[in-house]
Amino acid sequence: MAPYSFFNCFNYHPPIIGFSSAGWKDSVANITATGEFVWNLVTRPLAAAMNETSASLPAEEDEFAVAGLTPIQGERVKAHRVAESPVNFECRLSQCIALVDAGGRETGSWLVLGEVVAVHIDRRLLDGEGLYQTAAAEPVLRGGGPSAYFAISAQQRFDMVRPDDRIGR
C-alpha cells in the first residue's frame, strides 16, 4: 500500500497504469507474486495517512492498521483497496520491467504496469453527465524535494481543445 510518486496512465484501451519503484520493495514483491494490485487516489484529507504508509515496516506488518485506514476486498482482484479513498483502480499485472540506463546497466528501479480491470469512483465526484471532476476529489501531487506536495483546485483549471478536435477540421 506504499505511495509512489512516479505514477501515470500509459494506455487507454486497455487502460494500463503504472508506477516506478526505486528498489525491489514489498509492494513490487507482492505484485509480482500475486499478479494483482490496487491503485488508490491520495486526496488532501488522506495525505497524512498516505505518508504513514511510506514507512519502512516489516513485510508482515499491516500498513492499513499503521495508517489508520480501512481495507475493502477488491471485487475483481484479491488485493484490498482503501475504503477512505474516493477513487480506486483494481489492476492485474501486465509487466514488471527492470529499468536500465542508456548504457544498459540496471538502475535498481522497477517499472510496474497493470491493466485496470475495475474502477471505483465515489458518485459525488461525477457531474450530471457522468464525467469525473478531478478538483472535487482534492487529489495531491508530489512536488520537487523530499517533502513538497501540491493540492489541485477548481481555480487552477483551464481547458484547451486539441487542433484535430476543433470544429471545421
N, C-alpha and C positions, 0 to 999 in steps of 0.2 A: 504494500500500500504506500510505498515511499513516493514522494513528489519528484518529478523530473522536469527540469527547466527546458530541456531540449525536446520539445514535443511539437508535432504538427500532423496535419492531414496530408496524405500523399497521393490519394486516388479517389475519384468519385464513384466509379462503377467497376468492381465492387468498392464500397468505401473501405479504405485502408488508412489506419492511423499508425503513428509510431513515435518512439522516443529513443534517445541515446543515453546510455548509462556509462559513466566513467568508472570502469571496473566491473568485474563479474560479481554483482551484488545479489542479495537474496531474491530480489524481485526478478532479475533475469534468470536465476537458477530455477525459481518456482515456475516461471512462464515456460521455460524450455522443458521442464519436467512434466507439466500438465498440459501444455499446448493452449492455455487459456489465460485471459486476464480481463480486468475491468478498468476502464479509464473513468475517473470521477472529476467533474469540474470543481475547481477550487474557487470559492466565492469569498468576498471580503469577510462575511461572518465566519467562514471556515478557515481563514488564513492561519490563525494561531494553532489550531488543531493540525492543519497540514504541516506546519513547521515541526510539530512534535513527531510526526511520522518519519522525519528525516534523521532521527537519532540512530546511532549505531547500536542496535539491540541484538541480543542473541536470537538466532533463527526461530527458536521455539517461543519467543515472547510475542504476545498478541498486540500488534500495533493499534488495532481498533481500541482495545482497552486503555493503552497508554495515552492515546489521543482523546479519549472520551467520546468516541464515535460509535455508531450503531451499524453492525453488519447486516445486510439483507442478502439472502441467497439469490444468485443470478437466475434468470429464467431460462437462458439458453446455454449458459456455462456454469461450471461448478464454483467458480470464484465468486466471492462476495463483493457487493457494491456498497458504497457509503450511503446510508439512508438519508443523512442530512444534506447530501449534495443534490441540487435540483436537476442535474444532467449526468447521466451515466451511459457509457458505451460498453456493452459486453463484446469481447473480441476473442477470436481464435487466431493463434499464432500462424503467420504465413511465412515469415523469415526472421532469423536471428543472424546478423552479419557482424563478423569481427571487422572493425574499421582499421584501415591501413593508411599510412601516409603516402605521399607521391612516390616515394622510393619503394613502396611495397612492404614496409615494416609495420608490424602490428602496433597499434596505439594503446591497447589495453582497454579500449572503449568498444561498446556493442550497440548496434542499431537493431531495435526490436520492432517488427512490423506486424500488425494484426488486422484481420478483416473484421469489421464491425458486423455482428450478427444480431444485435438487439440494441435499441436506443430507448432510453427512458428520459423524458423531459417533463418537468412539472408543468401542468397545463396553464398555470398562471403566467408562464413565460412565453405563451403563444398569443399572437394577436388574433383578431377576428377572422383572418384568412388562414390561420394555422401556421404563420411564419414565426420562427424563433426570434425573440427580442433579446439580443445579446446584452445590452446595457441593463435590462431588468434583472438579470441574474447576478449582477455585480461581480463579474469574474476578475481575478487578479492575474497579473503578468509578472514574470521575473524581470527585473531590470539589471543593469550592469552592477558589478561589485558583489560583495558577499551578502549584503542584506537588503538591497533595493528591490522593492515591489511597487507595482502601479495598479490602480483600480481603473476600470472603464466606466464612463458615464455617458448618458444620452447627449450631454452638451458637447462631447468630443466627436460625435458622429458627423460624417459628411458622405455624400453619395457621388458616384461617378458612373456614367454609362460607358461601357466598352465601345470602341469605334465600330465594331462589327454588329453591335446591337442597336445602334442609332437608327431611327426611322428614316427611310429613304435610301438605305444602302442595299 
